Amino acid sequence: MLFLVAALMLMGILLGTAAHVPATVTLVGTAAIAVWLMVFAVREWAGRHHRAGRQGGSS
C-alpha cells in the first residue's frame, strides 16, 4: 500500500510539472533525454562490438 502511495505521489509530481510548463519546455526536455539515451545505447553497442572483436584475435 505504501508503494502505491509513493507511486501516485511521484506520478503527480512528474505529470503535474509537465502539465504546467510550456509545451516547448516539455519537448526540449524530451528531446534531451532521447538524445542522451541514444548516445548511451550507441556507446554500449560499440563497446561490446569492440570487445568481441578483440577477444577473437588475442588467442
ROSE-372866 format. One record per residue (C-alpha): residue in three letters; chain; x, y, z. Coordinates in steps of 0.5 Angstrom, whole numbers, padded with zeros to 4 digits. Layout:
BEGIN
+---------+--------+-------+-------+-------+
: residuo : cadena :     u :     v :     w :
+---------+--------+-------+-------+-------+
:     ALA :      A :     X :     Y :     Z :
...
+---------+--------+-------+-------+-------+
***
This chain:
BEGIN
+---------+--------+-------+-------+-------+
: residuo : cadena :     u :     v :     w :
+---------+--------+-------+-------+-------+
:     MET :      A :  0000 :  0000 :  0000 :
:     LEU :      A :  0006 :  0005 :  0002 :
:     PHE :      A :  0009 :  0003 : -0005 :
:     LEU :      A :  0002 :  0005 : -0009 :
:     VAL :      A :  0002 :  0012 : -0005 :
:     ALA :      A :  0009 :  0013 : -0007 :
:     ALA :      A :  0008 :  0012 : -0014 :
:     LEU :      A :  0002 :  0016 : -0014 :
:     MET :      A :  0006 :  0022 : -0011 :
:     LEU :      A :  0011 :  0021 : -0016 :
:     MET :      A :  0007 :  0021 : -0022 :
:     GLY :      A :  0003 :  0027 : -0019 :
:     ILE :      A :  0010 :  0031 : -0019 :
:     LEU :      A :  0012 :  0029 : -0025 :
:     LEU :      A :  0006 :  0030 : -0029 :
:     GLY :      A :  0004 :  0036 : -0025 :
:     THR :      A :  0010 :  0039 : -0028 :
:     ALA :      A :  0009 :  0037 : -0035 :
:     ALA :      A :  0002 :  0040 : -0035 :
:     HIS :      A :  0004 :  0047 : -0032 :
:     VAL :      A :  0011 :  0048 : -0036 :
:     PRO :      A :  0010 :  0051 : -0043 :
:     ALA :      A :  0010 :  0045 : -0049 :
:     THR :      A :  0016 :  0048 : -0052 :
:     VAL :      A :  0020 :  0046 : -0045 :
:     THR :      A :  0017 :  0039 : -0045 :
:     LEU :      A :  0019 :  0038 : -0052 :
:     VAL :      A :  0026 :  0040 : -0051 :
:     GLY :      A :  0027 :  0036 : -0044 :
:     THR :      A :  0024 :  0030 : -0048 :
:     ALA :      A :  0029 :  0031 : -0054 :
:     ALA :      A :  0035 :  0032 : -0049 :
:     ILE :      A :  0033 :  0025 : -0045 :
:     ALA :      A :  0032 :  0022 : -0052 :
:     VAL :      A :  0039 :  0024 : -0055 :
:     TRP :      A :  0042 :  0022 : -0048 :
:     LEU :      A :  0039 :  0015 : -0048 :
:     MET :      A :  0041 :  0014 : -0056 :
:     VAL :      A :  0048 :  0016 : -0054 :
:     PHE :      A :  0049 :  0011 : -0048 :
:     ALA :      A :  0046 :  0006 : -0053 :
:     VAL :      A :  0051 :  0007 : -0058 :
:     ARG :      A :  0057 :  0007 : -0053 :
:     GLU :      A :  0054 :  0001 : -0050 :
:     TRP :      A :  0054 : -0003 : -0057 :
:     ALA :      A :  0060 :  0000 : -0060 :
:     GLY :      A :  0064 : -0002 : -0053 :
:     ARG :      A :  0061 : -0009 : -0054 :
:     HIS :      A :  0063 : -0010 : -0061 :
:     HIS :      A :  0070 : -0007 : -0060 :
:     ARG :      A :  0071 : -0012 : -0054 :
:     ALA :      A :  0068 : -0018 : -0058 :
:     GLY :      A :  0073 : -0017 : -0064 :
:     ARG :      A :  0079 : -0016 : -0059 :
:     GLN :      A :  0077 : -0023 : -0056 :
:     GLY :      A :  0078 : -0027 : -0062 :
:     GLY :      A :  0084 : -0024 : -0064 :
:     SER :      A :  0088 : -0025 : -0058 :
:     SER :      A :  0089 : -0032 : -0058 :
+---------+--------+-------+-------+-------+
***
